[in-house]
Amino acid sequence: MRDDAGRGRVAVWVILVAGTLGHVISLAQGLQMPGYFQPVDWVLGTAILATMLALGIATGLGVGRRPVISLMLVANIAFLLARLGVALFVVGTTERILIDLATLMGWVLTMPMIEASMRTSALAHRMSTALPFALLALTGAYALTPASALVRPEVWFGLGQLALSSLGVVLGARMVNTLRATLHRTREDNAALTRRAFVDPLTGLHNRAFLDEDLLERVAGGEPFAVLFLDLDGFKAINDTLGHATGDETLRLVAQRLWALSPPRGGVARVSGDEFVMVVPGDDLREVAGVAQRVVEAMVATFSVAGQDLRLSVSVGVARCPQDATDARDLLLRADRAMYAVKRSGKNGVRLYSGHLMDQDERRQLLERELRHAQERGQLYVEFQPICTVSTGRPVCLEALVRWRHPDFGVVGPDVFISIAEDAGLITSLGEWVLCEALAAAARWQSAGFAAVRVAVNVSPLQLMQPQFAQMVERELARAGLPASALELEVTEGIDLRGRLHVERSVETVRALGVRLSLDDFGTGFASLSRLNELPVGVVKIDRVFVADLTGVVDRPRRRYVRTLISAMVTVTATLGLELVAEGVETAEQYDELVALGCTHVQGYLFSRPVPEAEVIPLLGRNVQNGVL
């Protein structure tokens, strides 16, 4: 743009200097030809020369080229018409008219072309367009004067040629303007197409198409760089609960923060809904890690959207070229796998790609494919683990635990396949199947005389977000012929039961049915003792990590903290009328500690391992001795 402006200033100076020299030559011609100039000619020549000099001074002082050129054109066209009028109506001799026609021809042909090539004012445009018609009007008016009968025929040919040449030049200038406008529109259209092709319309960042080309160019250039694959944690919940308009605004704010963190010669692209890629040039691993960490820290800060303060986090996977891949596609794939490793390990962090992630991802993809068919192939089954009272040791509830036995992989742990089901969108159908199986089993043991024993089923947060979740629960209870009081739904502490629209509706509706809610893994997430009164639960389960720290090789401060925490839980839950369950009780020493602290319900291997349904009724009918089944 600076080059265009410089060329424009040079063009203005060339036009002004050339025009000024032309008028100086015209005045010199008048001096060399006695009787050629009349007093009015000297007035016109002096005025136009003064105007040209004034415009030169204005240009030197920084006045824009448009007003300068516009004033110059208006002044010169008026001068040309006035000079020709003097020749026709004041002097009127053949010699004077022919000399002026020859002198003015260059000016008449030049003015419209200057107007066409420069951006001028509306007045200059109209005068340039009207010039040939003004010449024809002067010719017609001259033809009506008595002096016109005395001039030689060359005068009429000259006047006709001047008018027609001027008209041709004006039409050519209009064509030039039309071509220029068409070219300008074409350039703008091409620029718009380029923007649409390479720019994300929502955030203004580059899109996937641009990123692919950029990575190919960087790889071909041979300079080292790193790719940061970013995925927002919890963004889907914003769209589901607050609407897509809020989600879109959040994405725009995220894009602004990422752009501000993008290093020089780097870039940021939005590649899908809530996934972004940042390119960091260079091979300094500490610098790359520093950028990634700043991204994580920036995303934690509150986003203010539509009067609400929203919090997000981000999972970042990093792959470097050429260390991790020399192909653009492989580089993105490996950064993506590193990002999913962060997701699996708790989210909100950074992970550098390493070779063993490839094996893990291949196994995970294989497990996902197999899990899609596990139910229809009869590989899934449900086991039950009792929750017992401390006072009698009798089961009051049986927790349903889904299991997967694969013919090649053996027993796949729920800690592996549940997260796969959530990522693959299978958790809703899987959870519904487990609920159906658990309720059918509960109906059978209630028919056997154990009507007081509930069944507990774990529920994923993604299930609670389904609008028809409560209706599904009611339908399955009716199909099993069980009252709602026979069912307990366990939710993890990490889900916010208040503040997510679909979750809150699901929770309130199932509670209204009479289903009891249990808060699992208490103490490891975001809930606190002070919030228990706000949470719509009837049962609180102490996470097994605290029970494990009651005994074994644990330093005294940690053990003292755990005992204080469990004692506080016992007091608070008793005050609120909640049932407290200690999970993971495996030793008699842990059991004794829990009894001493006042815990009333326990669950763990000390009482029973998870058992198949066929062993549930014998388990329930067994007499308890010494508090152990």
N, C-alpha and C positions, 0 to 999 in steps of 0.2 A: 504493500500500500504506500510505503514511503517512496518507492521508485516511481509509482504512478503519479504521485503528487509532484515529484521533482520534474518529471517529463512534462506535466501540465504547465508548471511555471516557465519552463524553457520555451514551450510553444507560445505562451502569452507574450514573452519578451520578443520572440522572433516576429510575431504578427505586428506588435507595436513598433518595433524598429523598422520593419519593412514598410509599414504604412507611413510612418513619419518620414522616411527617406523618399517615398513616392511623392508626398506633398511638398517636401523641400525641392525636389526636382521640378515639380509643377510650377512652384513659385520662381525657380531659376529660369524656367522656360519663359515665363512672363517677362522677366528682366531682359532676356536675350532677344525678344521679339517685340519691338516697339509697336504700340497700338493694339497688341493682341489682348492685353488685359484691360478691363474697365475698372473703375474704382470699386464697384461691387465685387469683382473677382478678387481684388486684394483683400477686401473685408472677409469674404468667404474663406480664402486661402489662409489668412492669418488666424481666423477663428478655429478652423479645423486643425491647423498645426498646433495651436495653443491647447486645444482639447487633447490631442495625441500626447503632447508633453505632460499634461496634467495626469492623464491616465498612466503614463510611465512612472511618474512620481508616486501615484497611488499604489501601483504594483510594487514598487520598491519599499513602500511602507507596510506591505503585507495585506492589502485589500485582495479579496478572493478573485479568482480568474473569471468567474461567471459575471459579476457586475461589471468588471473592467471590459471584457469582450462585448457584453451586451451594449454598454454605453458607446464603445467604439463603433459597433455596427450601426447603431441608430444614428450617430453623428455622421458617419461616412456616407450612409445611404441618403440622408438628408442633404449632405454636401453635394453628392453626385447629381441628384435631381435638381438642386438649386443651380449648379454649374451648367447643366444642360438647359435649364430654363433661361438662364442669362444668354447662352449662345443662341437660342431660338427666338426669344422674345425681346431681348435688349439689343444684341448686336445684329443677328439675323442674316449675316453674310454667309455665302457658301463656304468660303475659306475657314471662317471661324468655326462653323458647325462641323465641318469635316475634321479639322484638327482636334476639336473637343471629342468627337466620336471616337477617333483613334486613341486619344488619351484616356477616355473614360471606359473603353472596352475592357481593359484589364481589371479595373475596379468592379465593373458590373458583373463580370464573370467570377470574381474572387469572393465578393461579399456573401452570396448564398452558400458557397462551399464552406466558408469559415463558420457560418451559422450552423450548418449541418454537422460539422465535425466537433463543435464545442457545445457544452450545455449553456444555453443563453436564456434571457428572460422572454416572457410572452410577447412583449412589445417588439423586441428584436426579431423574434420569429415571424410575427405578423408583417413587419416592414420588409423583411427579406422575401416573404412570399408575395407581397404586393408589388415588389419592385418592377417586374416585367409589365404588369398592368398599369403602373404609374407611367412607365416609358411609353406605352401605347396611348395612354391618355394625353401625355404631353405632345406626342406626334399628331394625334387627332386635333387637339386644340391649335397646334401650329398650322395645320392644314387649313384652318378657317381664317387665318390671318392673310392680309394682302401680300405680306412679304414672302409667303410660301410660293407664290406664283413666279417669283424672280430667281429662285435657287435652281441649281443644276440638278439633274436626275440622280446624281451620285448621293445627294443628301438623303433622298427618300430611300434609296437602297440601304444606305448606312443606318438610317433610323430603324428600318424594318429588320435588318440583320441584328442590330443591338437589342431590339425588343424580343425577337425570336431566340437569339442566343441566351438572353437573360432568362426567358421562359424555360428553355431547355436545361439551363444550369439549375434553376429552381426545382424543376421536376427531378433532375438527377440528385439534387440535394435531398429532396423528399424520399427518393428511393434509398439513398444512403441511410437516412434516418430510420426508414422502415427496416432495412437490413440490420442496422445496429440494434434497434429495439427487439427484433426477432432473435438476434444473437444473444442479447442480454436476457431475454426470457428463457431461451434455451439453456443458457448457463445457470440461471436460477432454477429451472426445472431439474437440470442435472444435479445441481447442488442439493435440491430437495430430495431427489431420488437417492443420492448418496447418503444423506442424513437418515432417510427412512431405512436404507439398506444396512447401515452400520451403526445407528444410534438407537438405543432403547427409548421409546417414546414416553414411558412413564417417568424414568429417573434422569434422562439426559446423558447417561453413561453410554459407553460403547456396548454393542450387543455381541452375541455369540459369533455372528458372521465376521465382524471386525476382529474379534479375538483370534479366530482361527487363522486369518490372514496375517495378523500381527505376529503370532507365534511362529508361523512358517517363515516369515521374513527374519525374525530374530534367530531362529535355528540356522537358517541359511547364512546369516551374517557371521556366525561363529562366536559371537560374544556370549559369555556366560550370563545366566539370569535364573531367577526362581519364580515359581508360580505358587500363589497362595489361593487355595480353594476354600471359600467361606460359605458356611450354611448357618442361617439364623436358627437359634434354638427357641422353640415355642412360638414361632410366628403363626403357625396354622391356627392356634388358639385365638389369636387376635382377629383373624378373618372370621372364624366361626362365631365368636362371641360379640365382637364389636362391629362387624361388617367389613366389606371389602373397601369401602371408601376410607375407613380408618387404616386398614392394612396398606392401601396404596400410599397414603400420606406418610405412614411409618417407613415404607420402602424409600420414599424420596428423602426423608431425613437420614436414613442409613446411608444412602448413596452420597449425600453431602459430606458426611463424616468420613467415609472411605476415600472420597476424592481429596479431601483435605490431608489425608494421611499418605496419599500416593507419592512415592519419591520421584525426583526428576528423572526423565526418560523412562518412567514406568507407565502404568496405566491401570484402569479399573473397568471391568465389564460386568454387566448383569447377564447371566447365562440362562437363568430360569426364574421361577417365582421368587424364591427367597435365597437363591444361590448367586454368589458373586465370585469373580476371579480378579486378583490383583497381581500384576507383574512387577517384580522388583529386579532391576538390573544389577549385575555384579555377582561375584562369587564369594563375598565375605559372609560366612555363615552367621556370624554374630550380628551383622547388620540386618540380614534377612529375618533372623529370629527376633530382633528388636522391633522391626516393623510389624511382624505377626503379633507380638505381645501388645504393642500399642493399639492394634486393631481390637484385640480382645478387651483391653481396658476401656477403649472408647465406646464399645457396644454396651458395656455394663451401665454407663451413665443413663439417667432417665430421659425418655423421649416424651415431650409434651405434645399430645395430639388431641385436638377437639376438646380441650379442657381436661384431659385425663393424662396422668403420669403413667407411662408404660415402661416396663423394664424387659430387656432382652439380653440374651447372651449369644455368643457365636462360637462355632467349632471351626477350627482352621487346620487344613492339611497343607503341607509344604512339600514340593518336589522341585529338584534343581536340574538345570541343564548345563553341562552334559553329564553330571554325576549320576543322576537317576534315570535319565532317558535322553536320547538325541532325536526323538521324533515328537512332534508337537502333540499328536493324539495320545501317545503313551504318557507324555508328561502330564497332561490333564487327567488322564485316568489314574495315575499314581498319586497325584495330589488329592484327587477325589477319594481314593482308598485311605489315604492318611487321615482325611477329614472324617470318614466314617469310623475310623479307629478311635478318634476323639469322642464321637457320638456314643460308641459302645462303652467307653470307659467313664462316662459321666457328663460329657458335654463341657462347653465353656472352657476351651483350652486349645493348645497348639500341639501338633504332632508332625515330626519330620518323617518322610517316607523311608522305609527300610525294606529290604528284600523279603523278610518273612511275612510282611503284610500281604504280599501277593498270594502266598500259600493260604493264609487265613481267609482272604477274600474268596479265593476259588472254592475253598471248603464251605464257606458261608453261602455262596451262590448255589452250590450243589445241595446244601441242606434246605435252602429256600425252595428249590424245585421239588425236592422230595416231600417237604412239608405240605405243599399244595395238594398232594395226593395221599397223605398219611391217614387221614380220616376214612376215606373211601376204601383204603387197603387194610383197614382194621389195625393200624399200628398204634393208634392212640388209645389210652385207657386211663381210668381214674382210680387213685388210691385215696385212703382216708386215714387221717391221723387224729386221735382223740385230744380234746381239751378237757382236763379233769379238775375237779375241785380239790383244794389242798386238804380240806377237812375229811373227806370221805374217799378220795381217789377215784370216784366214779366219773365217767365221761358225761358231760353236759352238752357237748357239741363235737362234731366231727368235721375237720377241715378237708375239703375235696382238693386233691392235688393231681393235676394232669401229668401224665407220663407219656413218653414216646420211645417205643422200642423199634429200632430200624434193623432190617435183616443184615445189613452190612456194617453199619456204624454202631450197632448195639444200642444200649440205653443212652439217649441224648438228654442231657440235663435241661430242666426248665429254664435255668439261667441262660442257656444258649438259645433254645428255640422260641421262647416267649418274645425276646427282643427281635428275633427274625420275623416272627408273626406280626409284631407291631410295625416294623419297617415295611413289610411287604403288603400291609393292608389285610392280613388274614385274621387279626386278633378278634374282630367282631364275630365272625362266624365260629372261630375256635371257642371264644368265651361262651357263646350261646350253646354250643354243643356240650361243653363242660357243665353248664348250669342244668341243662336238660338231663344229662346222665346223673348228676348229683341228686337232683330232685326225685328222679325215678328210684334211685337207691334209697333215699330217705323215706319214700313212701313204703318201700318194702320192709325196712326195719321198724317203721312205725306200726305197720300191720302186724309185725311180730311182737308187739307189746312194748316198744320203746318210744312212745309218743312224746316223751319229754326231751328227747335228744334232738338238738337242732343240727342242720348241716350248714357249713360255712363255705362260701365260694369266693375266690379272689376275682376282682373286677379291675380291668385295665382302665386308666383314664380315658383312653380312646373309645371304650365302650360307653362310658357315661356321657360322652359328647354326642352320641347318636340320639336324634330327636325321639325315636320310638323305643328307647331302652326300657323305660318303665312299663310300657305296654307289653313288651316282650316278656318281662319278668312276670307280670300278672297272668299272661297267657300260659306260660310254662307251669306256674303254680296251679292254675286251674286244671291243666292237662294231667298233672301228677296227683291231683286231688288233695293237695296239702294246704293248710292255712298259712298265711304270710308269716306268722310267728315261728314257723318251722325253718325259716331261711334267714341266714345272716350273710351279708355281703361285705367282703373285706376290701378296703381301699388303702392305698399306700399313703404315707404321710406327705409325700412330695407333691400330691395334687391339692390345689386350692379348692376346697369344697364351697367356698364363698367367693364370688367374683367372676365365675365363668358361667355365662347364661345357661347353656345347655346342661352343664354339669349340675348347676344349682337346681334346675328344674327336675332333672332326673333324680337327684337325691331327695328333694322334697316329695316327689310323687311316690317313690318307693317307700319312704317313711310313712306317708299317708296310708299306704296299703297295709302297714303293720310289719314291714320287713326291718330287721335290726341291722344297723351299720356298725362295722368294726374298723378301727383305725390301726392299720398294720405298721410294723417297723417303727413304732413311736420312738423319738429321740434322735433319729438320724437325719431328719429332713428339716423342714421349716417351721413346723408347729412347735409351740411352747406350752408349758404348763398353764400359763396365763390365758391361753386361747382355747383350752379344752372346753370351757363353758360356752364358747361361741360355735364349736363344731357340732354338727348334727349326728353324733355317734352315740352308741350305747355301750361299746366295748373298746378298750384301749389295750393294744398288745405291745409289751416292752420288747424291743429288738434283741435278738440273741447275742449281739456283741456285748451288751451290758451284762447279761447273765453269765457269759463266758468270763468276764473280768471280775466276777465275784470270787473266783478261785483261780488256782494255777499260778503261773509265773507272771505276776502283775505287780508293779511297784505300789507301795503303800498309798501315795497320793491318789493314784488312779483308782485303787480299790475303795478308798475312802469317798472319793467323788461318786463312784457308781452306787455305793450304798446310800449315800445322801440323796442321790437322784431318785433311786427306786423308792426310798422311804417317802420322799415328797410326792411321787406319783401315787403311792398307796393312799396318802392323806387326801390329796386333791380329788382322786377318783371316788374315794369313799364319800367325801363331802358332796360331790356332784351326783352321787348315785350311779356311777359308771362301774362296769365290770372290768377288772384289770387282769390281764393274762400275761404270764412270763413265758416267752418262747425259748426254745433251744435248751431245755433243762436235760442235761445228760448224766449228771452225777448226783449221788446222794448228798454230797457236800453243798452243791448248788441249791438243792432242794431245801436243805436245812437252813441255809442263809435266807432264802426267800420266805420260808415260814417265819423265821425270826423277824424279818422286816415287815410282816403282815400281809404278804401277797396271798390272794385267795384262789387263783386259778393258774394252772401250769400246763405246758405242752412241751413234749420233747421225747427223745429216745429212752429216757429213764422210765417212762410210762408205756410207750409203744412207738415203734417205727410206723411209718405209713403202711397200711395193709390193703390188699384188694378187697372188693366188696364181699366176696365169699367169706372173709374172716371177720367182718364187722359184727354180725349178730352173735357169733361165739364170743367175741371180745366184749361186747356189751353185757352178755350174760355171765361173764366170769366174776367170781367173787374177788374183791380186792383185799389183799393182806399187806399190812405195813405200808399202806399208801402206794404200792406198786402193783400194776396189773400183771 
